[in-house]
Amino acid sequence: MRIKIIALLSLSFAALVFTGCDGGSAQMGPKEAHLLGVAKVEKASYQATRPATFAVSTDELYTRKNFDGTKATFLWGLFTFTDY
């Protein structure tokens, strides 16, 4: 009985892991990642930050020539780090 339960759980886990995701290579796929609202990363965002956030841009910290538009938001939008 225990072997049947373990086999069913491992089969269910394998089905969850190996189905439905293409690893982010989809052309129209999402360009953001969430971690329960604590951290959110958006690639190629280039959107303005909200007025109720502490915003820091990478050009304020050091000089760069190749900006990629990544916006990282922490603690539900309290802190925002932008790369544009």
MOPAC internal coordinates of N, CA, C and O (Angstrom, degrees):
PM7 1SCF
backbone

  N    0.0000 0     0.00 0     0.00 0    0    0    0
  C    1.4452 1     0.00 0     0.00 0    1    0    0
  C    1.5324 1   111.17 1     0.00 0    2    1    0
  O    1.2310 1   121.34 1   138.30 1    3    2    1
  N    1.3286 1   115.05 1   -41.70 1    3    2    1
  C    1.4563 1   120.12 1  -179.72 1    5    3    2
  C    1.5297 1   110.64 1   -65.44 1    6    5    3
  O    1.2310 1   119.86 1   144.27 1    7    6    5
  N    1.3083 1   117.88 1   -35.73 1    7    6    5
  C    1.4720 1   122.18 1   179.79 1    9    7    6
  C    1.5269 1   110.11 1   -67.19 1   10    9    7
  O    1.2310 1   120.17 1   142.13 1   11   10    9
  N    1.3187 1   117.28 1   -37.87 1   11   10    9
  C    1.4639 1   120.42 1   178.06 1   13   11   10
  C    1.5274 1   111.24 1   -64.08 1   14   13   11
  O    1.2310 1   120.42 1   137.96 1   15   14   13
  N    1.3144 1   116.80 1   -42.04 1   15   14   13
  C    1.4589 1   120.67 1   179.69 1   17   15   14
  C    1.5293 1   110.54 1   -65.96 1   18   17   15
  O    1.2310 1   120.42 1   136.69 1   19   18   17
  N    1.3244 1   116.80 1   -43.31 1   19   18   17
  C    1.4639 1   120.49 1   178.49 1   21   19   18
  C    1.5205 1   110.70 1   -63.97 1   22   21   19
  O    1.2310 1   120.12 1   138.61 1   23   22   21
  N    1.3181 1   117.38 1   -41.39 1   23   22   21
  C    1.4611 1   120.75 1   178.71 1   25   23   22
  C    1.5264 1   110.94 1   -64.90 1   26   25   23
  O    1.2310 1   119.79 1   138.46 1   27   26   25
  N    1.3142 1   118.01 1   -41.54 1   27   26   25
  C    1.4573 1   121.63 1   178.62 1   29   27   26
  C    1.5306 1   111.39 1   -65.37 1   30   29   27
  O    1.2310 1   120.18 1   137.69 1   31   30   29
  N    1.3262 1   117.26 1   -42.31 1   31   30   29
  C    1.4588 1   120.61 1   178.20 1   33   31   30
  C    1.5226 1   112.15 1   -66.01 1   34   33   31
  O    1.2310 1   120.16 1   138.70 1   35   34   33
  N    1.3201 1   117.30 1   -41.30 1   35   34   33
  C    1.4661 1   119.25 1   179.87 1   37   35   34
  C    1.5191 1   111.04 1   -69.68 1   38   37   35
  O    1.2310 1   119.39 1   144.89 1   39   38   37
  N    1.3217 1   118.77 1   -35.11 1   39   38   37
  C    1.4521 1   121.67 1   176.23 1   41   39   38
  C    1.5336 1   110.92 1   -66.82 1   42   41   39
  O    1.2310 1   120.50 1   139.35 1   43   42   41
  N    1.3247 1   116.65 1   -40.65 1   43   42   41
  C    1.4619 1   120.68 1   177.37 1   45   43   42
  C    1.5259 1   111.17 1   -65.63 1   46   45   43
  O    1.2310 1   120.46 1   138.66 1   47   46   45
  N    1.3154 1   116.72 1   -41.34 1   47   46   45
  C    1.4635 1   120.36 1   178.30 1   49   47   46
  C    1.5245 1   110.85 1   -64.77 1   50   49   47
  O    1.2310 1   119.78 1   138.13 1   51   50   49
  N    1.3162 1   118.03 1   -41.87 1   51   50   49
  C    1.4705 1   120.99 1   178.52 1   53   51   50
  C    1.5240 1   110.86 1   -64.54 1   54   53   51
  O    1.2310 1   120.13 1   142.64 1   55   54   53
  N    1.3264 1   117.36 1   -37.36 1   55   54   53
  C    1.4689 1   120.41 1   178.32 1   57   55   54
  C    1.5226 1   110.82 1   -66.18 1   58   57   55
  O    1.2310 1   120.20 1   141.83 1   59   58   57
  N    1.3217 1   117.22 1   -38.17 1   59   58   57
  C    1.4640 1   120.24 1   177.99 1   61   59   58
  C    1.5244 1   111.94 1   -67.91 1   62   61   59
  O    1.2310 1   120.48 1   141.65 1   63   62   61
  N    1.3129 1   116.68 1   -38.35 1   63   62   61
  C    1.4576 1   120.65 1  -176.44 1   65   63   62
  C    1.5207 1   111.86 1   -73.50 1   66   65   63
  O    1.2310 1   119.81 1   138.21 1   67   66   65
  N    1.3226 1   117.96 1   -41.79 1   67   66   65
  C    1.4546 1   120.93 1  -169.96 1   69   67   66
  C    1.5225 1   115.37 1   -98.09 1   70   69   67
  O    1.2310 1   118.99 1  -171.80 1   71   70   69
  N    1.3266 1   119.54 1     8.20 1   71   70   69
  C    1.4591 1   120.08 1   179.27 1   73   71   70
  C    1.5084 1   111.86 1  -122.16 1   74   73   71
  O    1.2310 1   121.00 1   -30.86 1   75   74   73
  N    1.3133 1   115.68 1   149.14 1   75   74   73
  C    1.4472 1   121.67 1   168.70 1   77   75   74
  C    1.5065 1   117.59 1    86.17 1   78   77   75
  O    1.2310 1   118.25 1   168.20 1   79   78   77
  N    1.3013 1   120.95 1   -11.80 1   79   78   77
  C    1.4622 1   121.52 1  -178.23 1   81   79   78
  C    1.5224 1   109.90 1  -120.52 1   82   81   79
  O    1.2310 1   121.67 1   -37.86 1   83   82   81
  N    1.3285 1   114.42 1   142.14 1   83   82   81
  C    1.4609 1   118.36 1   178.02 1   85   83   82
  C    1.5170 1   111.60 1  -112.21 1   86   85   83
  O    1.2310 1   119.72 1  -168.56 1   87   86   85
  N    1.3152 1   118.14 1    11.44 1   87   86   85
  C    1.4470 1   121.61 1   176.59 1   89   87   86
  C    1.5085 1   114.73 1    79.42 1   90   89   87
  O    1.2310 1   119.47 1  -163.98 1   91   90   89
  N    1.3177 1   118.61 1    16.02 1   91   90   89
  C    1.4496 1   121.17 1   176.30 1   93   91   90
  C    1.5111 1   114.69 1    86.95 1   94   93   91
  O    1.2310 1   119.62 1  -166.41 1   95   94   93
  N    1.3093 1   118.33 1    13.59 1   95   94   93
  C    1.4636 1   120.00 1  -178.66 1   97   95   94
  C    1.5239 1   112.36 1   -95.27 1   98   97   95
  O    1.2310 1   119.55 1  -176.42 1   99   98   97
  N    1.3117 1   118.46 1     3.58 1   99   98   97
  C    1.4538 1   121.28 1  -179.74 1  101   99   98
  C    1.5260 1   110.10 1   -70.29 1  102  101   99
  O    1.2310 1   120.69 1   -40.72 1  103  102  101
  N    1.3069 1   116.28 1   139.28 1  103  102  101
  C    1.4545 1   120.41 1  -176.96 1  105  103  102
  C    1.5221 1   111.88 1   -67.49 1  106  105  103
  O    1.2310 1   120.04 1   140.13 1  107  106  105
  N    1.3090 1   117.52 1   -39.87 1  107  106  105
  C    1.4626 1   121.64 1  -178.41 1  109  107  106
  C    1.5284 1   111.53 1  -102.50 1  110  109  107
  O    1.2310 1   119.82 1  -162.28 1  111  110  109
  N    1.3129 1   117.95 1    17.72 1  111  110  109
  C    1.4512 1   121.83 1  -177.54 1  113  111  110
  C    1.5218 1   111.79 1   -73.41 1  114  113  111
  O    1.2310 1   120.40 1    -9.99 1  115  114  113
  N    1.3242 1   116.84 1   170.01 1  115  114  113
  C    1.4615 1   119.94 1   179.95 1  117  115  114
  C    1.5177 1   111.50 1   -68.20 1  118  117  115
  O    1.2310 1   120.76 1   -32.10 1  119  118  117
  N    1.3315 1   116.16 1   147.90 1  119  118  117
  C    1.4574 1   121.31 1   179.67 1  121  119  118
  C    1.5200 1   110.63 1  -112.35 1  122  121  119
  O    1.2310 1   120.55 1  -149.18 1  123  122  121
  N    1.3148 1   116.56 1    30.82 1  123  122  121
  C    1.4530 1   120.03 1  -179.29 1  125  123  122
  C    1.5128 1   110.35 1  -141.17 1  126  125  123
  O    1.2310 1   121.21 1   -22.37 1  127  126  125
  N    1.3178 1   115.29 1   157.63 1  127  126  125
  C    1.4598 1   121.96 1   178.01 1  129  127  126
  C    1.5223 1   108.13 1  -133.45 1  130  129  127
  O    1.2310 1   120.61 1   -40.23 1  131  130  129
  N    1.3348 1   116.44 1   139.77 1  131  130  129
  C    1.4595 1   122.00 1  -177.66 1  133  131  130
  C    1.5213 1   109.62 1  -120.09 1  134  133  131
  O    1.2310 1   121.08 1   -30.33 1  135  134  133
  N    1.3028 1   115.53 1   149.67 1  135  134  133
  C    1.4574 1   122.03 1   170.89 1  137  135  134
  C    1.5219 1   107.57 1  -131.71 1  138  137  135
  O    1.2310 1   120.73 1  -104.76 1  139  138  137
  N    1.3269 1   116.21 1    75.24 1  139  138  137
  C    1.4605 1   124.87 1   177.78 1  141  139  138
  C    1.5272 1   113.34 1    55.25 1  142  141  139
  O    1.2310 1   119.80 1  -151.46 1  143  142  141
  N    1.3075 1   117.98 1    28.54 1  143  142  141
  C    1.4464 1   121.63 1   179.21 1  145  143  142
  C    1.5132 1   113.88 1    84.57 1  146  145  143
  O    1.2310 1   119.96 1   163.05 1  147  146  145
  N    1.3195 1   117.68 1   -16.95 1  147  146  145
  C    1.4569 1   121.04 1   179.81 1  149  147  146
  C    1.5211 1   109.91 1   -69.48 1  150  149  147
  O    1.2310 1   120.36 1   139.94 1  151  150  149
  N    1.3219 1   116.93 1   -40.06 1  151  150  149
  C    1.4603 1   121.82 1   178.38 1  153  151  150
  C    1.5197 1   108.99 1  -136.46 1  154  153  151
  O    1.2310 1   120.78 1   -44.20 1  155  154  153
  N    1.3204 1   116.11 1   135.80 1  155  154  153
  C    1.4600 1   121.78 1   178.78 1  157  155  154
  C    1.5255 1   107.28 1  -139.47 1  158  157  155
  O    1.2310 1   120.64 1   -52.36 1  159  158  157
  N    1.3331 1   116.39 1   127.64 1  159  158  157
  C    1.4599 1   121.68 1  -178.81 1  161  159  158
  C    1.5241 1   108.06 1  -121.22 1  162  161  159
  O    1.2310 1   120.57 1   -55.25 1  163  162  161
  N    1.3257 1   116.51 1   124.75 1  163  162  161
  C    1.4586 1   122.47 1   177.89 1  165  163  162
  C    1.5210 1   108.63 1  -117.53 1  166  165  163
  O    1.2310 1   120.48 1   -55.26 1  167  166  165
  N    1.3202 1   116.68 1   124.74 1  167  166  165
  C    1.4549 1   120.95 1   178.77 1  169  167  166
  C    1.5219 1   109.54 1   -92.20 1  170  169  167
  O    1.2310 1   120.61 1   -36.11 1  171  170  169
  N    1.3294 1   116.45 1   143.89 1  171  170  169
  C    1.4706 1   123.90 1   179.94 1  173  171  170
  C    1.5272 1   110.99 1    52.53 1  174  173  171
  O    1.2310 1   120.54 1  -132.41 1  175  174  173
  N    1.3079 1   116.57 1    47.59 1  175  174  173
  C    1.4550 1   121.43 1  -176.16 1  177  175  174
  C    1.5237 1   111.84 1   -83.03 1  178  177  175
  O    1.2310 1   119.86 1   122.14 1  179  178  177
  N    1.3158 1   117.88 1   -57.86 1  179  178  177
  C    1.4683 1   124.42 1  -179.13 1  181  179  178
  C    1.5278 1   112.76 1    53.48 1  182  181  179
  O    1.2310 1   119.42 1  -152.09 1  183  182  181
  N    1.3134 1   118.72 1    27.91 1  183  182  181
  C    1.4572 1   121.93 1   176.95 1  185  183  182
  C    1.5215 1   109.59 1   -95.58 1  186  185  183
  O    1.2310 1   120.82 1   -28.41 1  187  186  185
  N    1.3111 1   116.05 1   151.59 1  187  186  185
  C    1.4673 1   120.64 1   177.91 1  189  187  186
  C    1.5232 1   109.72 1   -68.95 1  190  189  187
  O    1.2310 1   121.22 1   -32.10 1  191  190  189
  N    1.3154 1   115.28 1   147.90 1  191  190  189
  C    1.4604 1   119.38 1   177.91 1  193  191  190
  C    1.5169 1   110.26 1   -80.13 1  194  193  191
  O    1.2310 1   121.07 1   -24.54 1  195  194  193
  N    1.3058 1   115.57 1   155.46 1  195  194  193
  C    1.4630 1   120.73 1   179.85 1  197  195  194
  C    1.5235 1   110.24 1   -73.22 1  198  197  195
  O    1.2310 1   119.94 1   -25.34 1  199  198  197
  N    1.3253 1   117.71 1   154.66 1  199  198  197
  C    1.4686 1   119.67 1  -178.86 1  201  199  198
  C    1.5313 1   113.24 1   -70.96 1  202  201  199
  O    1.2310 1   119.27 1   159.97 1  203  202  201
  N    1.3082 1   118.99 1   -20.03 1  203  202  201
  C    1.4646 1   121.62 1  -177.46 1  205  203  202
  C    1.5269 1   111.65 1   -97.34 1  206  205  203
  O    1.2310 1   119.95 1  -137.69 1  207  206  205
  N    1.3222 1   117.71 1    42.31 1  207  206  205
  C    1.4545 1   121.71 1   179.44 1  209  207  206
  C    1.5159 1   109.72 1  -139.30 1  210  209  207
  O    1.2310 1   120.90 1   -25.05 1  211  210  209
  N    1.3142 1   115.89 1   154.95 1  211  210  209
  C    1.4599 1   120.99 1   171.92 1  213  211  210
  C    1.5242 1   107.03 1   -89.84 1  214  213  211
  O    1.2310 1   120.44 1   -77.99 1  215  214  213
  N    1.3195 1   116.77 1   102.01 1  215  214  213
  C    1.4619 1   121.49 1  -173.98 1  217  215  214
  C    1.5223 1   111.11 1   -98.09 1  218  217  215
  O    1.2310 1   121.37 1   -45.62 1  219  218  217
  N    1.3299 1   114.99 1   134.38 1  219  218  217
  C    1.4603 1   122.05 1   175.40 1  221  219  218
  C    1.5189 1   107.05 1  -129.69 1  222  221  219
  O    1.2310 1   120.99 1   -51.64 1  223  222  221
  N    1.3194 1   115.70 1   128.36 1  223  222  221
  C    1.4537 1   120.85 1   178.31 1  225  223  222
  C    1.5219 1   109.22 1  -104.81 1  226  225  223
  O    1.2310 1   120.46 1   -29.71 1  227  226  225
  N    1.3296 1   116.74 1   150.29 1  227  226  225
  C    1.4594 1   119.43 1  -177.98 1  229  227  226
  C    1.5187 1   112.33 1   -68.99 1  230  229  227
  O    1.2310 1   119.81 1   155.04 1  231  230  229
  N    1.3217 1   117.97 1   -24.96 1  231  230  229
  C    1.4663 1   118.15 1   177.92 1  233  231  230
  C    1.5259 1   111.72 1   -72.78 1  234  233  231
  O    1.2310 1   119.91 1   164.38 1  235  234  233
  N    1.3435 1   117.77 1   -15.62 1  235  234  233
  C    1.4592 1   121.06 1   173.32 1  237  235  234
  C    1.5216 1   111.21 1   -78.41 1  238  237  235
  O    1.2310 1   120.26 1   154.98 1  239  238  237
  N    1.3194 1   117.11 1   -25.02 1  239  238  237
  C    1.4584 1   121.47 1  -177.22 1  241  239  238
  C    1.5274 1   112.27 1   -89.46 1  242  241  239
  O    1.2310 1   120.07 1   137.00 1  243  242  241
  N    1.3333 1   117.48 1   -43.00 1  243  242  241
  C    1.4618 1   122.50 1   179.20 1  245  243  242
  C    1.5175 1   108.92 1  -158.29 1  246  245  243
  O    1.2310 1   120.62 1   -15.27 1  247  246  245
  N    1.3170 1   116.42 1   164.73 1  247  246  245
  C    1.4679 1   120.61 1  -177.40 1  249  247  246
  C    1.5184 1   110.34 1   -88.39 1  250  249  247
  O    1.2310 1   121.57 1   -42.16 1  251  250  249
  N    1.3124 1   114.61 1   137.84 1  251  250  249
  C    1.4688 1   122.31 1   178.38 1  253  251  250
  C    1.5003 1   108.96 1  -142.68 1  254  253  251
  O    1.2310 1   121.08 1   -21.82 1  255  254  253
  N    1.3304 1   115.54 1   158.18 1  255  254  253
  C    1.4612 1   120.47 1   177.47 1  257  255  254
  C    1.5188 1   112.84 1  -112.88 1  258  257  255
  O    1.2310 1   119.66 1   158.81 1  259  258  257
  N    1.3095 1   118.26 1   -21.19 1  259  258  257
  C    1.4676 1   121.48 1  -175.10 1  261  259  258
  C    1.5341 1   111.03 1  -113.36 1  262  261  259
  O    1.2310 1   120.83 1   -98.16 1  263  262  261
  N    1.3042 1   116.01 1    81.84 1  263  262  261
  C    1.4627 1   121.09 1   177.70 1  265  263  262
  C    1.5203 1   109.55 1   -79.74 1  266  265  263
  O    1.2310 1   120.57 1   -37.93 1  267  266  265
  N    1.3355 1   116.51 1   142.07 1  267  266  265
  C    1.4678 1   119.69 1  -179.36 1  269  267  266
  C    1.5267 1   113.10 1  -114.02 1  270  269  267
  O    1.2310 1   119.26 1   177.47 1  271  270  269
  N    1.3096 1   119.02 1    -2.53 1  271  270  269
  C    1.4579 1   121.21 1   174.31 1  273  271  270
  C    1.5062 1   115.35 1    81.17 1  274  273  271
  O    1.2310 1   119.43 1  -163.87 1  275  274  273
  N    1.3120 1   118.69 1    16.13 1  275  274  273
  C    1.4514 1   121.58 1  -179.23 1  277  275  274
  C    1.5223 1   110.15 1   -75.43 1  278  277  275
  O    1.2310 1   121.40 1   -44.73 1  279  278  277
  N    1.3301 1   114.93 1   135.27 1  279  278  277
  C    1.4659 1   121.13 1   176.82 1  281  279  278
  C    1.5189 1   107.90 1  -123.34 1  282  281  279
  O    1.2310 1   120.70 1   -57.17 1  283  282  281
  N    1.3343 1   116.26 1   122.83 1  283  282  281
  C    1.4564 1   122.10 1   178.21 1  285  283  282
  C    1.5214 1   108.50 1  -112.38 1  286  285  283
  O    1.2310 1   120.70 1   -54.41 1  287  286  285
  N    1.3221 1   116.27 1   125.59 1  287  286  285
  C    1.4555 1   122.67 1  -178.90 1  289  287  286
  C    1.5221 1   108.53 1  -116.61 1  290  289  287
  O    1.2310 1   120.67 1   -47.20 1  291  290  289
  N    1.3348 1   116.32 1   132.80 1  291  290  289
  C    1.4557 1   121.22 1  -178.28 1  293  291  290
  C    1.5194 1   110.30 1  -123.31 1  294  293  291
  O    1.2310 1   120.96 1   -28.86 1  295  294  293
  N    1.3107 1   115.78 1   151.14 1  295  294  293
  C    1.4678 1   124.58 1   177.85 1  297  295  294
  C    1.5220 1   111.87 1    53.82 1  298  297  295
  O    1.2310 1   121.02 1  -125.03 1  299  298  297
  N    1.3153 1   115.65 1    54.97 1  299  298  297
  C    1.4556 1   124.98 1   174.82 1  301  299  298
  C    1.5226 1   112.87 1    57.22 1  302  301  299
  O    1.2310 1   120.34 1  -144.62 1  303  302  301
  N    1.3319 1   116.96 1    35.38 1  303  302  301
  C    1.4511 1   121.38 1   175.54 1  305  303  302
  C    1.5109 1   115.30 1    96.65 1  306  305  303
  O    1.2310 1   120.14 1  -174.76 1  307  306  305
  N    1.3306 1   117.35 1     5.24 1  307  306  305
  C    1.4603 1   119.29 1  -179.76 1  309  307  306
  C    1.5284 1   111.14 1   -70.83 1  310  309  307
  O    1.2310 1   120.13 1   138.25 1  311  310  309
  N    1.3419 1   117.35 1   -41.75 1  311  310  309
  C    1.4656 1   122.38 1   178.08 1  313  311  310
  C    1.5272 1   108.97 1  -118.26 1  314  313  311
  O    1.2310 1   120.13 1   -44.22 1  315  314  313
  N    1.3154 1   117.37 1   135.78 1  315  314  313
  C    1.4571 1   122.16 1   179.43 1  317  315  314
  C    1.5231 1   109.33 1  -132.88 1  318  317  315
  O    1.2310 1   120.86 1   -52.55 1  319  318  317
  N    1.3296 1   115.96 1   127.45 1  319  318  317
  C    1.4527 1   122.73 1   175.70 1  321  319  318
  C    1.5192 1   108.09 1  -113.38 1  322  321  319
  O    1.2310 1   120.45 1   -56.00 1  323  322  321
  N    1.3283 1   116.75 1   124.00 1  323  322  321
  C    1.4702 1   120.76 1  -177.50 1  325  323  322
  C    1.5202 1   110.05 1  -117.29 1  326  325  323
  O    1.2310 1   121.32 1   -27.90 1  327  326  325
  N    1.3168 1   115.08 1   152.10 1  327  326  325
  C    1.4574 1   122.61 1   177.64 1  329  327  326
  C    1.5224 1   108.39 1  -122.55 1  330  329  327
  O    1.2310 1   120.51 1  -118.62 1  331  330  329
  N    1.3218 1   116.63 1    61.38 1  331  330  329
  C    1.4533 1   122.63 1   175.36 1  333  331  330
  C    1.4977 1   110.08 1  -159.66 1  334  333  331
  O    1.2310 1   120.10 1   180.00 1  335  334  333

